[in-house]
Amino acid sequence: MRVHPFVQRLAGESDFHWRGEETTRLEGFSDAVFAFAVTLLVVSLEVPRTYHELIQAMQGFAPFSFSFALLASGWFNHYRFFRRYGLEDPWSVFLNCALLFFVVFFVYPLKFLSVAMFSNDGTLDAGQARTLFIVYGSGFAAIFLLFLLLYLHAWRKRRELGLNEIELLRTRQGLATQLAMMSIGLLSILLALILPLNLAGLAGYAYFLIGVYFTVAGTVFGRKESRLKQSMASPSVDVEEIV
């Protein structure tokens, strides 16, 4: 029986068979840790009792939104990986636990940096800004290093997983993305270390490269995938040259 394409999209990812069909205990534990991390971002756990407290809480809306968006993107990256490959071997479990450790570690530097970005109250001096970007960049780079190791593990098991040509290409794109994000974090740390103290805040501009990367990578890998689909429809084209 033919399945409607919309139903296929609801069930998973277009042109990528999701091997993780059900939520496992590992994913359930991971979701709980991400939820706890989001809880730590909340401005206050108490309901405002006065107008002044309400205004103070609302002033934290922009930093919270920025931090929440970053954590949500990390959660989606995690969710898609385990749905794509369904890996639960000891090495995957170890990398996942290490990843969750750094996610929780990452929360407070992320929250502090977000508040500093949106407050503009001059509470940070140049030395503190340098330290903040080093700490933040270390957590950022560590998280994407672990994502990179997870994707590398999936790549090594590509034959066991039975990945087809499109799935192999998207796995390579995942590897490139995690490597690029880790490199951006390391670049920010390097800039914070080598720039003069009064310019250390410029290390934050390294993260603008994230948008540049996704624009370029989306174009490059999108064209490769289009050519790959055409080659699969036309067997005379060498698929390996594209992938």
N, CA, C and O of each residue as an XYZ file, in Angstrom:
972
protein
N       0.849     -1.202      0.000
C       0.000      0.000      0.000
C       0.883      1.250      0.000
O       1.829      1.348      0.781
N       0.575      2.173     -0.854
C       1.365      3.391     -0.975
C       1.028      4.365      0.157
O      -0.140      4.624      0.447
N       2.092      4.903      0.797
C       1.910      5.847      1.902
C       2.006      7.263      1.370
O       2.911      7.588      0.602
N       1.077      8.097      1.779
C       1.081      9.487      1.331
C       2.366     10.177      1.802
O       2.765      9.971      2.948
N       3.044     11.001      0.951
C       4.307     11.665      1.330
C       4.191     12.479      2.603
O       5.146     12.545      3.377
N       3.030     13.107      2.841
C       2.881     13.916      4.057
C       2.969     13.034      5.299
O       3.550     13.430      6.309
N       2.384     11.826      5.217
C       2.461     10.889      6.339
C       3.904     10.458      6.554
O       4.326     10.302      7.699
N       4.672     10.262      5.487
C       6.075      9.892      5.608
C       6.867     10.993      6.300
O       7.739     10.704      7.120
N       6.575     12.249      5.980
C       7.299     13.347      6.612
C       6.975     13.419      8.097
O       7.844     13.726      8.913
N       5.724     13.137      8.445
C       5.351     13.143      9.853
C       6.078     12.040     10.608
O       6.442     12.204     11.773
N       6.286     10.908      9.930
C       6.889      9.756     10.591
C       8.397      9.888     10.726
O       8.989      9.188     11.547
N       9.025     10.733      9.975
C      10.469     10.826     10.052
C      11.033     11.929      9.192
O      10.521     13.048      9.180
N      12.084     11.612      8.477
C      12.808     12.590      7.673
C      12.759     12.160      6.215
O      12.966     10.989      5.899
N      12.490     13.092      5.346
C      12.399     12.779      3.934
C      13.721     12.204      3.419
O      14.780     12.800      3.616
N      13.656     11.048      2.761
C      14.813     10.388      2.138
C      15.851      9.894      3.144
O      16.988      9.608      2.769
N      15.466      9.792      4.425
C      16.390      9.237      5.427
C      15.570      8.351      6.361
O      14.723      8.831      7.115
N      15.841      7.049      6.295
C      15.112      6.110      7.140
C      15.577      6.241      8.589
O      16.758      6.067      8.888
N      14.651      6.545      9.474
C      14.986      6.673     10.895
C      15.015      5.294     11.538
O      14.006      4.591     11.588
N      16.195      4.924     12.029
C      16.389      3.606     12.623
C      16.017      3.574     14.107
O      15.817      2.500     14.675
N      15.925      4.739     14.727
C      15.449      4.809     16.099
C      13.952      5.040     16.095
O      13.494      6.180     16.007
N      13.195      3.973     16.188
C      11.746      4.065     15.995
C      11.000      4.450     17.261
O       9.949      5.086     17.181
N      11.517      4.082     18.429
C      10.824      4.358     19.680
C      11.740      5.112     20.638
O      12.964      5.005     20.553
N      11.144      5.870     21.544
C      11.918      6.588     22.546
C      12.500      5.594     23.551
O      11.761      4.852     24.198
N      13.814      5.585     23.677
C      14.492      4.654     24.569
C      14.738      5.302     25.928
O      14.504      6.497     26.110
N      15.210      4.506     26.871
C      15.542      5.049     28.186
C      16.664      6.068     28.074
O      16.693      7.051     28.814
N      17.594      5.834     27.141
C      18.697      6.776     26.932
C      18.169      8.130     26.467
O      18.613      9.167     26.960
N      17.232      8.132     25.530
C      16.653      9.384     25.048
C      15.783     10.035     26.114
O      15.767     11.258     26.249
N      15.056      9.210     26.876
C      14.234      9.754     27.948
C      15.074     10.460     28.998
O      14.716     11.537     29.476
N      16.201      9.839     29.352
C      17.120     10.462     30.299
C      17.696     11.750     29.715
O      17.813     12.754     30.416
N      18.054     11.721     28.440
C      18.615     12.905     27.781
C      17.604     14.040     27.745
O      17.954     15.193     27.997
N      16.346     13.720     27.432
C      15.299     14.748     27.410
C      15.125     15.382     28.785
O      14.904     16.587     28.899
N      15.228     14.555     29.831
C      15.091     15.080     31.195
C      16.222     16.054     31.516
O      15.997     17.075     32.166
N      17.431     15.742     31.065
C      18.576     16.627     31.311
C      18.413     17.937     30.542
O      18.685     19.007     31.087
N      17.979     17.869     29.297
C      17.739     19.094     28.526
C      16.638     19.929     29.178
O      16.733     21.155     29.227
N      15.594     19.265     29.679
C      14.515     19.987     30.352
C      15.022     20.660     31.624
O      14.627     21.783     31.937
N      15.893     19.976     32.351
C      16.485     20.567     33.558
C      17.332     21.775     33.199
O      17.313     22.782     33.907
N      18.083     21.681     32.089
C      18.916     22.795     31.644
C      18.053     24.008     31.297
O      18.419     25.140     31.612
N      16.912     23.775     30.652
C      16.002     24.877     30.332
C      15.463     25.507     31.606
O      15.302     26.725     31.686
N      15.182     24.664     32.614
C      14.687     25.179     33.893
C      15.702     26.123     34.528
O      15.325     27.126     35.133
N      16.975     25.807     34.393
C      18.018     26.661     34.966
C      18.103     28.017     34.269
O      18.676     28.960     34.816
N      17.540     28.121     33.070
C      17.564     29.388     32.344
C      16.483     30.351     32.804
O      16.572     31.553     32.554
N      15.469     29.832     33.471
C      14.332     30.661     33.853
C      14.792     31.796     34.762
O      15.601     31.594     35.668
N      14.270     32.981     34.507
C      14.662     34.164     35.277
C      14.361     33.976     36.749
O      15.206     34.260     37.597
N      13.175     33.505     37.060
C      12.784     33.289     38.447
C      11.746     32.181     38.491
O      10.865     32.112     37.634
N      11.852     31.317     39.487
C      10.900     30.237     39.630
C       9.634     30.678     40.362
O       8.653     29.936     40.420
N       9.660     31.886     40.919
C       8.510     32.397     41.652
C       7.667     33.300     40.754
O       8.193     34.033     39.917
N       6.346     33.232     40.944
C       5.441     34.114     40.206
C       5.586     35.532     40.755
O       5.526     35.722     41.970
N       5.777     36.542     39.883
C       5.901     37.933     40.364
C       4.692     38.346     41.196
O       3.548     38.082     40.825
N       4.962     38.993     42.321
C       3.883     39.415     43.217
C       3.592     40.906     43.110
O       2.531     41.362     43.538
N       4.517     41.662     42.548
C       4.316     43.091     42.400
C       4.590     43.482     40.953
O       5.169     42.717     40.181
N       4.159     44.690     40.606
C       4.402     45.195     39.255
C       5.897     45.311     38.983
O       6.349     44.985     37.886
N       6.667     45.768     39.960
C       8.114     45.911     39.807
C       8.756     44.561     39.532
O       9.630     44.466     38.670
N       8.349     43.517     40.240
C       8.895     42.179     40.014
C       8.519     41.664     38.622
O       9.316     40.983     37.978
N       7.316     41.984     38.161
C       6.887     41.579     36.829
C       7.756     42.218     35.753
O       8.172     41.552     34.805
N       8.030     43.526     35.905
C       8.867     44.227     34.924
C      10.283     43.649     34.924
O      10.890     43.486     33.865
N      10.804     43.343     36.107
C      12.133     42.735     36.185
C      12.159     41.389     35.468
O      13.113     41.068     34.759
N      11.095     40.606     35.664
C      11.025     39.300     35.003
C      10.941     39.459     33.488
O      11.584     38.710     32.753
N      10.161     40.418     33.016
C      10.007     40.631     31.585
C      11.295     41.118     30.938
O      11.518     40.877     29.751
N      12.143     41.800     31.697
C      13.426     42.260     31.167
C      14.346     41.082     30.834
O      15.278     41.211     30.041
N      14.070     39.954     31.444
C      14.869     38.770     31.145
C      14.333     37.952     29.989
O      14.853     36.873     29.705
N      13.282     38.452     29.301
C      12.667     37.686     28.223
C      13.620     37.481     27.048
O      13.738     36.367     26.538
N      14.300     38.539     26.614
C      15.195     38.444     25.454
C      16.374     37.510     25.724
O      16.648     36.642     24.895
N      17.094     37.653     26.867
C      18.176     36.704     27.150
C      17.688     35.262     27.238
O      18.347     34.340     26.756
N      16.511     35.078     27.867
C      15.964     33.726     27.978
C      15.640     33.159     26.604
O      15.919     31.990     26.339
N      15.054     33.969     25.725
C      14.700     33.504     24.384
C      15.931     33.081     23.607
O      15.934     32.045     22.943
N      16.992     33.901     23.696
C      18.237     33.590     22.990
C      18.833     32.282     23.515
O      19.218     31.412     22.734
N      18.906     32.150     24.838
C      19.474     30.941     25.442
C      18.627     29.717     25.136
O      19.154     28.645     24.839
N      17.298     29.884     25.210
C      16.393     28.779     24.929
C      16.555     28.298     23.487
O      16.534     27.095     23.227
N      16.717     29.239     22.546
C      16.873     28.867     21.142
C      18.131     28.028     20.929
O      18.113     27.062     20.166
N      19.216     28.394     21.597
C      20.455     27.629     21.459
C      20.317     26.234     22.053
O      20.767     25.254     21.460
N      19.693     26.147     23.226
C      19.489     24.830     23.842
C      18.540     23.979     22.999
O      18.746     22.773     22.857
N      17.510     24.599     22.443
C      16.554     23.863     21.613
C      17.230     23.314     20.359
O      16.931     22.202     19.925
N      18.142     24.096     19.778
C      18.852     23.616     18.595
C      19.759     22.446     18.948
O      19.908     21.509     18.163
N      20.376     22.502     20.153
C      21.186     21.381     20.612
C      20.341     20.136     20.844
O      20.747     19.027     20.497
N      19.153     20.327     21.437
C      18.252     19.198     21.659
C      17.825     18.577     20.326
O      17.797     17.354     20.190
N      17.493     19.425     19.338
C      17.054     18.896     18.055
C      18.186     18.149     17.361
O      17.950     17.123     16.724
N      19.397     18.647     17.474
C      20.565     17.959     16.912
C      20.693     16.569     17.532
O      20.931     15.583     16.834
N      20.530     16.507     18.854
C      20.597     15.239     19.591
C      19.453     14.319     19.165
O      19.674     13.142     18.878
N      18.242     14.850     19.125
C      17.050     14.073     18.758
C      17.187     13.479     17.362
O      16.909     12.297     17.162
N      17.610     14.284     16.399
C      17.719     13.812     15.019
C      18.793     12.742     14.886
O      18.618     11.779     14.139
N      19.911     12.902     15.609
C      20.973     11.893     15.521
C      20.469     10.531     15.966
O      20.646      9.536     15.264
N      19.832     10.489     17.154
C      19.410      9.186     17.673
C      18.206      8.638     16.913
O      18.007      7.423     16.897
N      17.408      9.475     16.294
C      16.345      8.985     15.430
C      16.920      8.439     14.121
O      16.436      7.434     13.600
N      17.936      9.092     13.600
C      18.529      8.648     12.346
C      19.204      7.291     12.487
O      18.998      6.400     11.662
N      20.013      7.133     13.534
C      20.901      5.970     13.610
C      20.507      4.951     14.682
O      20.885      3.784     14.579
N      19.762      5.360     15.700
C      19.289      4.426     16.717
C      20.394      3.688     17.445
O      20.203      2.540     17.849
N      21.545      4.318     17.624
C      22.690      3.662     18.257
C      22.549      3.674     19.782
O      22.212      4.697     20.380
N      22.815      2.510     20.402
C      22.755      2.409     21.856
C      23.890      1.542     22.405
O      23.779      0.992     23.501
N      24.970      1.422     21.649
C      26.109      0.633     22.115
C      26.857      1.409     23.198
O      26.602      2.599     23.383
N      27.779      0.755     23.919
C      28.465      1.422     25.046
C      29.150      2.743     24.681
O      29.104      3.693     25.462
N      29.781      2.817     23.510
C      30.473      4.041     23.119
C      29.477      5.180     22.897
O      29.743      6.320     23.277
N      28.344      4.880     22.290
C      27.306      5.902     22.086
C      26.757      6.388     23.418
O      26.522      7.584     23.595
N      26.549      5.460     24.364
C      26.040      5.837     25.681
C      27.048      6.724     26.410
O      26.674      7.713     27.041
N      28.333      6.362     26.317
C      29.372      7.172     26.970
C      29.432      8.579     26.386
O      29.477      9.561     27.128
N      29.432      8.677     25.058
C      29.486      9.992     24.418
C      28.247     10.811     24.757
O      28.337     12.021     24.965
N      27.092     10.153     24.812
C      25.861     10.855     25.144
C      25.907     11.413     26.561
O      25.512     12.555     26.796
N      26.388     10.610     27.503
C      26.478     11.077     28.894
C      27.464     12.237     29.019
O      27.208     13.200     29.742
N      28.590     12.140     28.312
C      29.556     13.240     28.324
C      28.942     14.502     27.724
O      29.172     15.608     28.214
N      28.166     14.328     26.668
C      27.480     15.461     26.039
C      26.516     16.122     27.018
O      26.485     17.348     27.122
N      25.739     15.334     27.725
C      24.782     15.880     28.685
C      25.484     16.606     29.819
O      24.995     17.622     30.312
N      26.629     16.084     30.228
C      27.418     16.751     31.267
C      27.785     18.170     30.841
O      27.651     19.112     31.622
N      28.251     18.319     29.595
C      28.654     19.639     29.120
C      27.453     20.532     28.827
O      27.564     21.756     28.899
N      26.307     19.939     28.498
C      25.097     20.742     28.312
C      24.731     21.441     29.614
O      24.429     22.634     29.623
N      24.758     20.689     30.717
C      24.445     21.280     32.022
C      25.514     22.299     32.415
O      25.198     23.357     32.959
N      26.778     21.980     32.137
C      27.861     22.933     32.418
C      27.697     24.207     31.605
O      28.018     25.302     32.068
N      27.192     24.049     30.384
C      27.088     25.143     29.425
C      26.018     26.158     29.815
O      26.061     27.305     29.369
N      25.050     25.743     30.650
C      23.880     26.574     30.914
C      24.233     27.905     31.551
O      23.798     28.948     31.062
N      25.005     27.902     32.624
C      25.262     29.149     33.339
C      26.131     30.130     32.540
O      25.822     31.321     32.516
N      27.219     29.665     31.880
C      27.921     30.613     30.991
C      27.022     31.156     29.890
O      27.111     32.331     29.535
N      26.145     30.291     29.342
C      25.217     30.740     28.300
C      24.259     31.795     28.840
O      24.037     32.824     28.203
N      23.695     31.536     30.015
C      22.747     32.484     30.606
C      23.434     33.805     30.944
O      22.887     34.878     30.689
N      24.627     33.724     31.515
C      25.346     34.939     31.891
C      25.700     35.762     30.667
O      25.544     36.983     30.663
N      26.182     35.085     29.618
C      26.542     35.796     28.390
C      25.310     36.429     27.755
O      25.377     37.557     27.268
N      24.181     35.712     27.754
C      22.953     36.244     27.166
C      22.489     37.494     27.898
O      22.098     38.477     27.267
N      22.530     37.462     29.228
C      22.123     38.625     30.018
C      23.056     39.797     29.748
O      22.608     40.936     29.612
N      24.372     39.513     29.669
C      25.346     40.576     29.412
C      25.141     41.201     28.031
O      25.321     42.405     27.851
N      24.760     40.363     27.054
C      24.545     40.863     25.692
C      23.380     41.833     25.623
O      23.447     42.848     24.929
N      22.315     41.520     26.341
C      21.090     42.308     26.215
C      20.957     43.416     27.251
O      20.105     44.293     27.108
N      21.791     43.391     28.299
C      21.648     44.412     29.337
C      22.420     45.691     29.013
O      21.940     46.798     29.258
N      23.649     45.520     28.446
C      24.483     46.679     28.101
C      24.666     47.636     29.285
O      24.640     48.856     29.126
N      24.850     47.053     30.471
C      24.995     47.911     31.650
C      26.451     48.132     32.060
O      26.733     48.775     33.072
N      27.378     47.584     31.250
C      28.791     47.815     31.521
C      29.311     47.156     32.770
O      30.282     47.630     33.362
N      28.678     46.054     33.191
C      29.112     45.398     34.415
C      30.375     44.564     34.210
O      31.048     44.213     35.178
N      30.702     44.244     32.950
C      31.884     43.445     32.656
C      33.041     44.341     32.241
O      32.889     45.209     31.382
N      34.205     44.122     32.862
C      35.388     44.827     32.372
C      36.055     43.961     31.305
O      35.595     42.853     31.028
N      37.132     44.461     30.709
C      37.762     43.765     29.584
C      38.295     42.391     29.986
O      38.158     41.424     29.236
N      38.893     42.308     31.150
C      39.431     41.024     31.606
C      38.338     40.003     31.837
O      38.498     38.830     31.501
N      37.227     40.443     32.410
C      36.111     39.533     32.647
C      35.477     39.076     31.339
O      35.070     37.921     31.211
N      35.395     39.984     30.366
C      34.844     39.618     29.057
C      35.706     38.548     28.401
O      35.183     37.606     27.806
N      37.026     38.689     28.508
C      37.931     37.688     27.941
C      37.692     36.331     28.585
O      37.568     35.324     27.889
N      37.627     36.299     29.911
C      37.410     35.030     30.619
C      36.070     34.415     30.248
O      35.965     33.202     30.065
N      35.037     35.262     30.137
C      33.706     34.767     29.807
C      33.691     34.095     28.440
O      33.099     33.026     28.292
N      34.329     34.698     27.437
C      34.336     34.113     26.104
C      35.175     32.832     26.062
O      34.884     31.927     25.280
N      36.201     32.752     26.890
C      36.993     31.521     26.953
C      36.168     30.388     27.555
O      36.174     29.266     27.049
N      35.454     30.694     28.647
C      34.623     29.678     29.297
C      33.477     29.253     28.378
O      33.224     28.062     28.194
N      32.791     30.237     27.809
C      31.673     29.944     26.921
C      32.138     29.156     25.697
O      31.514     28.164     25.320
N      33.230     29.599     25.082
C      33.752     28.911     23.901
C      34.182     27.493     24.203
O      34.039     26.607     23.360
N      34.715     27.263     25.413
C      35.138     25.910     25.797
C      33.941     24.975     25.871
O      33.993     23.854     25.366
N      32.855     25.437     26.504
C      31.650     24.614     26.567
C      31.047     24.378     25.192
O      30.628     23.264     24.876
N      31.003     25.428     24.370
C      30.465     25.339     23.015
C      31.259     24.329     22.192
O      30.679     23.464     21.536
N      32.591     24.442     22.229
C      33.438     23.544     21.446
C      33.339     22.110     21.956
O      33.333     21.173     21.157
N      33.261     21.923     23.273
C      33.182     20.574     23.839
C      31.899     19.874     23.413
O      31.922     18.690     23.079
N      30.777     20.595     23.422
C      29.499     20.002     23.023
C      29.550     19.526     21.574
O      29.113     18.418     21.265
N      30.082     20.364     20.688
C      30.107     19.971     19.277
C      31.211     18.961     18.978
O      31.123     18.230     17.991
N      32.245     18.909     19.810
C      33.227     17.831     19.678
C      32.545     16.487     19.941
O      32.784     15.517     19.222
N      31.702     16.431     20.964
C      31.010     15.186     21.279
C      29.987     14.832     20.207
O      29.822     13.656     19.882
N      29.298     15.829     19.653
C      28.419     15.558     18.513
C      29.235     15.029     17.330
O      28.799     14.117     16.628
N      30.406     15.601     17.116
C      31.281     15.149     16.031
C      31.676     13.689     16.233
O      31.660     12.907     15.283
N      32.029     13.317     17.464
C      32.408     11.930     17.754
C      31.231     10.984     17.564
O      31.408      9.851     17.117
N      30.022     11.447     17.904
C      28.833     10.617     17.669
C      28.612     10.385     16.181
O      28.346      9.259     15.762
N      28.722     11.446     15.377
C      28.543     11.288     13.932
C      29.663     10.448     13.325
O      29.429      9.680     12.393
N      30.874     10.592     13.850
C      31.986      9.778     13.363
C      31.740      8.304     13.680
O      32.059      7.427     12.877
N      31.172      8.040     14.855
C      30.836      6.666     15.235
C      29.784      6.099     14.288
O      29.888      4.947     13.864
N      28.772      6.898     13.953
C      27.751      6.451     13.010
C      28.357      6.197     11.629
O      27.977      5.247     10.944
N      29.305      7.054     11.221
C      29.956      6.873      9.921
C      30.731      5.562      9.879
O      30.714      4.858      8.869
N      31.412      5.233     10.979
C      32.167      3.979     11.024
C      31.255      2.758     10.976
O      31.669      1.684     10.540
N      30.004      2.927     11.428
C      29.045      1.825     11.427
C      28.085      1.912     10.234
O      27.003      1.327     10.251
N      28.495      2.645      9.209
C      27.588      2.885      8.086
C      27.169      1.597      7.387
O      26.041      1.501      6.902
N      28.054      0.609      7.327
C      27.689     -0.636      6.665
C      26.728     -1.449      7.524
O      25.775     -2.037      7.012
N      26.980     -1.479      8.836
C      26.066     -2.180      9.736
C      24.685     -1.533      9.730
O      23.667     -2.221      9.817
N      24.658     -0.214      9.625
C      23.388      0.506      9.612
C      22.701      0.439      8.255
O      21.510      0.729      8.143
N      23.449      0.058      7.228
C      22.882     -0.048      5.890
C      22.502      1.296      5.300
O      21.447      1.426      4.679
N      23.359      2.307      5.489
C      23.063      3.645      4.971
C      23.140      3.655      3.450
O      24.083      3.120      2.867
N      22.146      4.266      2.809
C      22.189      4.399      1.358
C      22.982      5.658      0.978
O      23.521      6.342      1.847
N      23.048      5.953     -0.313
C      23.898      7.050     -0.775
C      23.462      8.401     -0.215
O      24.303      9.203      0.190
N      22.164      8.657     -0.190
C      21.680      9.933      0.338
C      21.952     10.030      1.838
O      22.351     11.083      2.335
N      21.738      8.935      2.550
C      22.001      8.919      3.989
C      23.486      9.099      4.291
O      23.849      9.737      5.279
N      24.338      8.540      3.446
C      25.783      8.743      3.607
C      26.149     10.208      3.405
O      26.960     10.765      4.145
N      25.539     10.828      2.391
C      25.826     12.237      2.126
C      25.381     13.110      3.297
O      26.108     14.019      3.700
N      24.210     12.848      3.839
C      23.729     13.639      4.972
C      24.544     13.379      6.234
O      24.695     14.263      7.078
N      25.068     12.161      6.359
C      25.951     11.882      7.491
C      27.253     12.670      7.363
O      27.773     13.190      8.350
N      27.773     12.753      6.141
C      28.962     13.573      5.905
C      28.666     15.043      6.174
O      29.514     15.762      6.702
N      27.474     15.487      5.817
C      27.085     16.863      6.121
C      27.015     17.072      7.634
O      27.431     18.115      8.138
N      26.488     16.079      8.359
C      26.464     16.167      9.824
C      27.855     16.252     10.403
O      28.096     17.026     11.330
N      28.780     15.464      9.869
C      30.179     15.520     10.320
C      30.768     16.906     10.076
O      31.419     17.480     10.950
N      30.533     17.433      8.879
C      31.073     18.756      8.536
C      30.483     19.836      9.438
O      31.189     20.757      9.850
N      29.193     19.725      9.746
C      28.535     20.736     10.583
C      29.095     20.733     12.000
O      29.393     21.791     12.553
N      29.238     19.556     12.586
C      29.761     19.490     13.958
C      31.211     19.997     14.009
O      31.602     20.684     14.952
N      32.000     19.650     12.985
C      33.383     20.119     12.933
C      33.439     21.634     12.797
O      34.262     22.288     13.437
N      32.564     22.192     11.963
C      32.543     23.641     11.755
C      32.145     24.368     13.037
O      32.761     25.372     13.395
N      31.117     23.868     13.733
C      30.682     24.512     14.976
C      31.770     24.451     16.044
O      32.011     25.431     16.749
N      32.425     23.298     16.162
C      33.514     23.170     17.124
C      34.644     24.152     16.784
O      35.210     24.781     17.678
N      34.964     24.280     15.505
C      36.044     25.172     15.077
C      35.707     26.630     15.370
O      36.590     27.413     15.718
N      34.428     27.000     15.230
C      34.018     28.377     15.540
C      34.200     28.667     17.024
O      34.669     29.744     17.394
N      33.830     27.708     17.878
C      34.054     27.885     19.306
C      35.525     28.039     19.638
O      35.897     28.887     20.449
N      36.373     27.213     19.008
C      37.819     27.309     19.242
C      38.383     28.623     18.711
O      39.288     29.202     19.312
N      37.845     29.094     17.579
C      38.285     30.380     17.031
C      37.966     31.515     17.998
O      38.783     32.415     18.193
N      36.786     31.475     18.603
C      36.411     32.502     19.577
C      37.364     32.494     20.767
O      37.776     33.549     21.249
N      37.712     31.299     21.238
C      38.674     31.195     22.347
C      40.025     31.785     21.940
O      40.641     32.528     22.704
N      40.478     31.448     20.729
C      41.766     31.946     20.243
C      41.770     33.462     20.152
O      42.740     34.110     20.546
N      40.681     34.034     19.629
C      40.595     35.486     19.525
C      40.616     36.141     20.905
O      41.253     37.176     21.102
N      39.908     35.525     21.862
C      39.888     36.071     23.223
C      41.277     36.057     23.846
O      41.610     36.916     24.663
N      42.085     35.075     23.454
C      43.422     34.939     24.038
C      44.448     35.866     23.395
O      45.322     36.396     24.082
N      44.347     36.064     22.075
C      45.404     36.791     21.372
C      45.093     38.269     21.162
O      46.009     39.072     20.984
N      43.813     38.639     21.181
C      43.482     40.047     20.983
C      43.894     40.869     22.199
O      43.907     40.359     23.320
N      44.233     42.148     21.981
C      44.504     43.019     23.136
C      43.316     43.023     24.089
O      42.175     42.809     23.678
N      43.593     43.266     25.351
C      42.560     43.167     26.372
C      41.350     44.045     26.074
O      40.213     43.649     26.331
N      41.593     45.226     25.536
C      40.472     46.132     25.267
C      39.644     45.716     24.058
O      38.583     46.290     23.812
N      40.119     44.710     23.289
C      39.387     44.217     22.125
C      38.905     42.781     22.313
O      38.409     42.166     21.369
N      39.044     42.241     23.523
C      38.702     40.839     23.762
C      37.229     40.554     23.482
O      36.870     39.431     23.128
N      36.377     41.565     23.638
C      34.958     41.371     23.375
C      34.650     41.026     21.930
O      33.582     40.493     21.630
N      35.595     41.331     21.019
C      35.387     41.011     19.609
C      35.371     39.510     19.356
O      34.959     39.064     18.286
N      35.819     38.728     20.342
C      35.807     37.270     20.182
C      34.397     36.753     19.949
O      34.214     35.707     19.327
N      33.406     37.473     20.441
C      32.023     37.050     20.255
C      31.568     37.109     18.811
O      30.638     36.401     18.424
N      32.212     37.945     18.008
C      31.810     38.069     16.610
C      32.135     36.817     15.801
O      31.633     36.648     14.690
N      32.969     35.942     16.352
C      33.277     34.687     15.653
C      32.014     33.863     15.428
O      31.924     33.111     14.457
N      31.041     34.002     16.321
C      29.827     33.195     16.214
C      28.916     33.637     15.062
O      27.978     32.924     14.707
N      29.187     34.796     14.485
C      28.446     35.198     13.295
C      28.779     34.296     12.110
O      28.042     34.251     11.125
N      29.909     33.569     12.219
C      30.282     32.636     11.157
C      29.330     31.453     11.065
O      29.317     30.742     10.060
N      28.533     31.238     12.110
C      27.569     30.137     12.092
C      26.580     30.329     10.945
O      26.301     29.396     10.192
N      26.057     31.543     10.821
C      25.130     31.827      9.733
C      25.779     31.675      8.373
O      25.167     31.164      7.435
N      27.048     32.129      8.268
C      27.782     31.998      7.006
C      27.951     30.530      6.645
O      27.748     30.130      5.499
N      28.331     29.726      7.654
C      28.540     28.294      7.379
C      27.266     27.631      6.872
O      27.293     26.937      5.856
N      26.146     27.840      7.573
C      24.917     27.159      7.181
C      24.429     27.609      5.808
O      23.821     26.828      5.076
N      24.693     28.859      5.460
C      24.322     29.325      4.126
C      25.136     28.607      3.060
O      24.588     28.115      2.073
N      26.455     28.549      3.265
C      27.342     27.915      2.281
C      27.121     26.405      2.248
O      26.984     25.816      1.175
N      27.089     25.780      3.431
C      26.944     24.326      3.483
C      25.593     23.884      2.934
O      25.500     22.868      2.245
N      24.537     24.655      3.242
C      23.224     24.300      2.718
C      23.200     24.314      1.205
O      22.578     23.460      0.573
N      23.889     25.298      0.624
C      23.953     25.390     -0.836
C      24.771     24.251     -1.431
O      24.343     23.603     -2.386
N      25.954     24.011     -0.862
C      26.861     22.988     -1.400
C      26.261     21.597     -1.287
O      26.188     20.865     -2.274
N      25.827     21.225     -0.074
C      25.286     19.882      0.107
C      23.927     19.722     -0.569
O      23.568     18.627     -1.002
N      23.170     20.820     -0.657
C      21.894     20.744     -1.375
C      22.104     20.421     -2.843
O      21.373     19.613     -3.415
N      23.104     21.050     -3.457
C      23.396     20.756     -4.862
C      23.906     19.330     -5.031
O      23.549     18.647     -5.991
N      24.749     18.878     -4.089
C      25.250     17.501     -4.166
C      24.109     16.497     -4.063
O      24.083     15.496     -4.780
N      23.171     16.772     -3.168
C      22.051     15.848     -3.009
C      21.166     15.845     -4.251
O      20.665     14.796     -4.657
N      20.976     16.999     -4.845
C      20.173     17.060     -6.069
C      20.837     16.257     -7.194
O      20.170     15.512     -7.912
N      22.172     16.420     -7.339
C      22.887     15.664     -8.370
C      22.860     14.171     -8.058
O      22.779     13.338     -8.961
N      22.929     13.843     -6.762
C      22.907     12.435     -6.366
C      21.571     11.791     -6.716
O      21.536     10.662     -7.206
N      20.476     12.497     -6.470
C      19.158     11.958     -6.798
C      19.004     11.791     -8.305
O      18.385     10.834     -8.769
N      19.571     12.728     -9.068
C      19.517     12.610    -10.521
C      20.334     11.416    -10.997
O      19.936     10.702    -11.918
N      21.499     11.207    -10.348
C      22.361     10.091    -10.744
C      21.731      8.749    -10.398
O      21.917      7.765    -11.114
N      20.975      8.715     -9.283
C      20.310      7.467     -8.902
C      19.196      7.137     -9.887
O      18.862      5.971    -10.096
N      18.625      8.178    -10.491
C      17.611      7.966    -11.520
C      18.239      7.642    -12.869
O      17.593      7.076    -13.751
N      19.548      8.021    -13.019
C      20.271      7.751    -14.254
C      21.527      6.964    -13.907
O      22.543      7.579    -13.582
N      21.512      5.648    -13.957
C      22.618      4.796    -13.519
C      23.932      5.039    -14.239
O      24.972      4.575    -13.771
N      23.927      5.746    -15.356
C      25.172      5.971    -16.102
C      26.101      6.928    -15.380
O      27.289      6.984    -15.700
N      25.580      7.705    -14.385
C      26.408      8.651    -13.642
C      27.046      7.932    -12.449
O      26.389      7.136    -11.779
N      28.326      8.214    -12.186
C      29.036      7.592    -11.065
C      28.625      8.244     -9.757
O      28.948      9.408     -9.519
N      27.914      7.512     -8.904
C      27.411      8.050     -7.645
C      28.555      8.388     -6.692
O      28.473      9.381     -5.969
N      29.633      7.575     -6.675
C      30.729      7.752     -5.726
C      31.428      9.103     -5.930
O      31.924      9.695     -4.971
N      31.466      9.587     -7.173
C      32.107     10.872     -7.442
C      31.352     12.026     -6.794
O      31.951     13.029     -6.407
N      30.031     11.879     -6.678
C      29.211     12.922     -6.078
C      29.314     12.885     -4.569
O      29.516     13.918     -3.929
N      29.176     11.694     -3.994
C      29.198     11.529     -2.536
C      30.576     11.788     -1.991
O      30.789     11.697     -0.782
